[in-house]
């Protein structure tokens, strides 16, 4: 395996595209591709996925309890909504396995196209889905199927560009390039939150629940189509195909990966658990808890969260500078400790009226940006070259599943039945797992 430290600031390529026409069919013509160009593909792909992600997440709180579970009290309806929300995270690793097999047999273009078409169909299907009042329990079944479809598609949409970016980033700027794709999260939330805030502010509650909530899903479908062509334009070129092949960024069988790299997959999934646990505790959970137990305007809460997402974006950018100065492991470990400290203040802040809730949301988003900015692939350098492509995808899937998939359900259920102190324990456990995994990874590196 070639050492990353000797990759340099550029990517060596072969031959120019303006050669003789016959050369165009050899797939051996390449041009120099800078890390910044790869970063554009990463940002486009992640921003579209996160927008889709947050449209569903916000609707799970503001819409689905009323339109799909009107026969239940608001708390129970929200909890049921969060159960269906988790289905995508359960399906995501399965999607990775299925679509990796598609890539092995049909190529990366076929894999990416089929995954994003499935994502678009699932998202558009939700936009047109009849509600419980029109279809009864069948509407809940259909919502569940479409949510599973979203999860399968997200697992299959892995294009390898983040790993390619990590391998080709200058040695002293790996933290900076690692954070670029993570900017998709705050950008996606700001757009999704702004759409819902606008609709809430300008529509009556009846119109919003009748038809207004569907518009963000239409927009998500349109953005997915644009992102599909933008990403295909990158990964289908001879230059990118050559770079992916050169770096051995090709799918491997899951059984072989887990048999030889299972330890790295586990450590990678746990290393950023604090970030993933905090992710839904500052986005979805406050919105659900305030909806149930406060008379605050939901539009105002969304505006505070949009401001928090701007703080998160600044934190993501700052994380690149900090990680390059002090190291990614030190950055993640320090942020996990700070998240553990924040967990102790959850009851006081969430029960502290508008001011306390705002402090929790804004502080949480800020810490999330600093931590999440370096969460992707924090220890994927551990993987042997030929396992990095599949290993990075599966590690991300498991981190989302363990850290974030059930976070809204668990946090709301615990706070409603036992008190907010149990949310503190939940967040503290995520921070503890991160610190333990980072410490174990360091010990293994020293031993090896």
RARAZI-V950499 format. One record per backbone hydrogen bond with DSSP energy under -1.0 kcal/mol. NH is the residue of the N-H (numbers start at 0). CO is the residue of the C=O. E is the energy in kcal/mol with one decimal. If there is no record, write none. Layout:
{{NH	CO	E} {NH	CO	E}}
This chain:
{{5	2	-1.2} {6	3	-2.0} {18	15	-1.0} {22	19	-1.6} {23	20	-1.6} {24	21	-1.2} {25	22	-1.4} {29	13	-3.5} {37	33	-1.4} {38	34	-2.4} {39	35	-1.3} {40	36	-1.1} {41	37	-1.9} {42	38	-2.7} {43	39	-2.4} {44	40	-2.2} {45	41	-2.6} {46	42	-2.6} {47	43	-1.8} {48	44	-1.8} {49	45	-2.6} {50	46	-2.1} {51	47	-2.0} {52	48	-2.4} {53	49	-2.7} {54	50	-2.2} {55	51	-1.7} {56	52	-2.0} {57	53	-2.7} {58	54	-1.9} {59	55	-1.9} {60	57	-1.0} {61	57	-2.6} {62	58	-2.1} {63	58	-2.5} {65	62	-1.1} {66	62	-2.1} {67	63	-2.5} {71	68	-1.5} {76	72	-3.0} {77	73	-2.2} {78	74	-2.4} {79	75	-2.5} {80	76	-2.0} {81	77	-2.2} {82	78	-1.6} {83	79	-1.8} {84	80	-2.0} {85	81	-1.6} {86	83	-1.2} {89	85	-1.6} {90	86	-2.2} {91	87	-1.5} {94	90	-2.5} {95	91	-2.1} {96	92	-2.0} {97	93	-2.7} {98	94	-2.7} {99	95	-1.9} {100	96	-1.6} {101	97	-1.6} {102	98	-2.3} {103	99	-2.1} {104	100	-1.5} {105	101	-3.3} {106	102	-1.7} {110	106	-1.8} {111	107	-2.8} {112	108	-2.6} {113	109	-2.3} {114	110	-2.2} {115	111	-2.4} {116	112	-2.2} {117	113	-2.1} {118	114	-2.2} {119	115	-2.4} {120	116	-2.7} {121	117	-2.5} {122	118	-2.4} {123	119	-2.9} {124	120	-2.4} {125	121	-1.6} {126	122	-1.6} {127	123	-1.5} {131	66	-2.3} {133	130	-1.3} {134	130	-2.4} {135	131	-2.1} {137	134	-1.1} {138	135	-1.5} {140	136	-1.8} {141	137	-2.5} {142	138	-2.3} {143	139	-2.2} {144	140	-2.3} {145	141	-2.6} {146	142	-2.2} {147	143	-2.3} {148	144	-2.3} {149	145	-2.0} {150	146	-1.9} {151	147	-2.7} {152	148	-2.3} {153	149	-2.4} {154	150	-2.1} {155	151	-1.7} {156	152	-1.0} {163	159	-2.4} {164	160	-2.9} {165	161	-2.4} {166	162	-2.2} {167	163	-1.4} {168	164	-1.1} {172	169	-2.1} {176	172	-2.2} {177	173	-2.3} {178	174	-1.3} {182	179	-1.1} {183	180	-1.5} {184	181	-1.5} {186	182	-1.9} {187	183	-2.5} {188	184	-2.3} {189	185	-2.6} {190	186	-2.0} {191	187	-2.4} {192	188	-3.5} {193	189	-1.9} {194	190	-2.1} {195	191	-2.1} {196	192	-2.6} {197	193	-2.4} {198	194	-2.2} {199	195	-2.7} {200	196	-2.1} {201	197	-1.5} {202	198	-1.5} {207	203	-2.8} {208	204	-2.1} {209	205	-1.6} {210	206	-2.7} {211	206	-2.5} {212	207	-2.1} {213	210	-1.3} {214	211	-1.2} {217	213	-1.6} {218	214	-2.4} {219	215	-2.3} {220	216	-2.0} {221	217	-2.1} {222	218	-2.6} {223	219	-2.1} {224	220	-1.7} {225	221	-2.0} {226	222	-2.8} {227	223	-2.3} {228	224	-1.7} {229	225	-2.1} {230	226	-2.6} {231	227	-2.5} {232	228	-2.1} {234	230	-2.7} {235	231	-2.0} {236	233	-1.2} {240	236	-2.4} {241	237	-2.5} {242	238	-2.1} {243	239	-3.0} {244	240	-2.3} {245	241	-3.0} {246	242	-2.0} {247	244	-1.6} {248	243	-3.1} {249	247	-1.7} {256	252	-2.4} {257	253	-3.0} {258	254	-1.9} {259	255	-1.7} {260	256	-3.3} {261	257	-1.0} {264	260	-2.1} {265	261	-2.2} {266	262	-2.5} {267	263	-2.5} {268	264	-2.1} {269	265	-1.8} {270	266	-2.2} {272	269	-1.8} {275	271	-1.9} {276	272	-2.7} {277	273	-2.2} {278	274	-1.7} {281	277	-1.1} {284	279	-2.9} {287	283	-2.1} {288	284	-3.0} {289	285	-2.6} {290	286	-1.7} {291	287	-1.7} {292	288	-2.5} {293	289	-1.5} {300	296	-1.9} {301	297	-2.4} {302	298	-2.1} {303	299	-2.2} {304	300	-2.3} {305	301	-2.6} {306	302	-2.2} {307	303	-2.4} {308	304	-2.4} {309	305	-1.7} {310	306	-2.0} {311	307	-2.4} {312	308	-2.4} {313	309	-2.0} {314	310	-2.4} {315	311	-2.8} {316	312	-2.2} {317	313	-2.6} {318	314	-2.2} {319	315	-1.1} {320	316	-1.1} {321	317	-2.6} {322	318	-3.0} {323	319	-1.7} {324	320	-1.2} {325	321	-3.1} {326	322	-2.5} {330	326	-2.0} {331	327	-2.8} {332	328	-2.6} {333	329	-2.4} {334	330	-2.3} {335	331	-2.3} {336	332	-1.8} {337	333	-2.0} {338	334	-2.5} {339	335	-2.1} {340	336	-1.9} {341	337	-2.4} {342	338	-2.0} {344	341	-1.9} {345	342	-1.1} {348	344	-2.5} {349	345	-2.7} {350	346	-1.7} {351	348	-1.4} {355	351	-1.4} {356	352	-2.6} {357	353	-2.5} {358	354	-2.3} {359	355	-2.3} {360	356	-2.6} {361	357	-2.8} {362	358	-2.6} {363	359	-2.7} {364	360	-2.5} {365	361	-1.9} {366	362	-2.5} {367	363	-2.4} {368	364	-2.4} {369	365	-1.9} {370	366	-2.3} {371	367	-3.6} {372	368	-1.6} {373	370	-1.5} {374	371	-1.2} {377	374	-1.2} {381	378	-1.9} {382	379	-1.5} {386	383	-1.8} {387	384	-1.2} {390	386	-2.7} {391	387	-2.7} {392	388	-1.4} {393	389	-2.6} {394	390	-2.5} {395	391	-1.9} {396	392	-2.2} {397	393	-2.4} {398	394	-2.1} {399	395	-2.4} {400	396	-2.3} {401	397	-2.9} {402	398	-2.4} {403	399	-1.9} {404	399	-2.5} {409	405	-3.1} {410	406	-2.9} {411	407	-2.3} {412	408	-2.3} {413	409	-2.9} {414	410	-2.3} {415	411	-2.3} {416	412	-1.8} {417	413	-3.0} {418	413	-1.2} {421	418	-1.4} {423	419	-1.4} {424	420	-1.6} {425	421	-1.9} {426	422	-2.5} {427	423	-2.7} {428	424	-2.2} {429	425	-1.5} {430	426	-2.1} {431	427	-2.5} {432	428	-2.2} {433	429	-2.0} {434	430	-2.3} {435	431	-2.3} {436	432	-2.6} {437	433	-2.6} {438	434	-2.0} {439	435	-2.5} {440	436	-2.7} {441	437	-1.9} {442	438	-2.2} {443	439	-2.5} {444	440	-2.1} {445	441	-2.2} {446	442	-2.3} {447	443	-2.8}}
